[in-house]
Amino acid sequence: MIKGVTKGFRYKMHIVKKHFPIEVKINKDSIQIGRFLGERNVKIVKLLEGVSCQKNDKNGEEFWFDGNDIEKVALTCSHVFQSCTVHDKDRRKFLDGIYVNEKTTVEK
């Protein structure tokens, strides 16, 4: 709890695109995920209250989720992960998706 108040929590998520490109647009209160496995529909994941998302400047395929409440940051990342899971195909072959890469704290 002290780390969340003084520093804040940061989850880093990475886009893995082996077969098809994945388009991600970051809005103020939501994230739009398009072209996952070649699908035309756009998946919208709403950010929970107190969670912000930004794109890494050095790596365009990495996103940072920041917030003071670790449960809300983790829940937002799990919603993003669950929206990009492979259902009807072999998961060992189709590794496309958005995965949590690192869990750290950030000084604000």
SVG drawing of the C-alpha trace seen along z (x, -y; Angstrom):
<svg xmlns="http://www.w3.org/2000/svg" viewBox="-17 -13 31 40">
<polyline fill="none" stroke="black" stroke-width="0.4" points="0.0,0.0 2.8,-2.4 4.4,-1.8 1.2,-2.6 0.9,-6.0 4.5,-7.1 5.5,-5.6 2.7,-3.9 2.5,-0.6 3.4,0.0 2.5,3.0 4.2,3.3 2.3,5.2 3.9,6.3 2.2,7.0 3.1,10.4 2.1,10.6 3.4,13.7 0.7,14.2 -1.3,11.0 -0.6,7.3 -2.5,6.0 -3.6,2.3 -4.0,0.6 -5.4,-2.9 -5.2,-4.5 -8.0,-6.9 -8.4,-8.8 -10.6,-6.2 -10.4,-3.1 -8.2,-1.1 -9.3,0.1 -7.8,3.4 -8.3,4.1 -7.3,6.6 -6.6,9.3 -6.0,12.6 -7.3,10.8 -10.7,10.1 -12.5,6.9 -14.3,6.2 -12.7,3.7 -12.5,4.8 -12.9,2.0 -11.4,2.3 -12.3,-0.4 -9.7,-1.6 -10.7,-1.4 -10.7,-4.6 -7.3,-5.7 -5.5,-3.7 -3.7,-5.4 -2.1,-3.9 0.7,-5.2 2.8,-3.8 6.5,-3.3 8.5,-5.8 11.4,-3.5 9.4,-0.4 6.1,-0.9 4.8,2.5 4.9,2.0 2.3,0.3 2.5,-1.0 -0.4,-0.8 0.1,-3.1 -2.0,-3.6 -1.9,-3.7 -4.2,-0.7 -2.5,2.5 -5.8,4.4 -7.2,2.0 -4.0,1.9 -3.9,5.7 -7.6,6.1 -7.3,3.7 -4.3,5.7 -6.2,8.9 -9.2,7.4 -6.7,6.5 -5.2,10.0 -8.6,11.8 -9.8,9.7 -6.9,11.0 -7.0,14.7 -7.0,17.4 -10.1,19.6 -10.7,21.9 -7.1,22.5 -4.0,24.3 -2.5,21.9 1.0,23.5 1.0,22.3 -1.0,19.1 0.9,17.0 -0.6,13.7 -1.9,11.5 -1.0,8.9 0.9,10.2 2.1,8.8 5.9,8.4 7.0,6.8 5.5,5.6 7.4,2.6 6.9,-0.5 7.2,-4.0 8.2,-7.2 5.7,-10.1"/>
</svg>
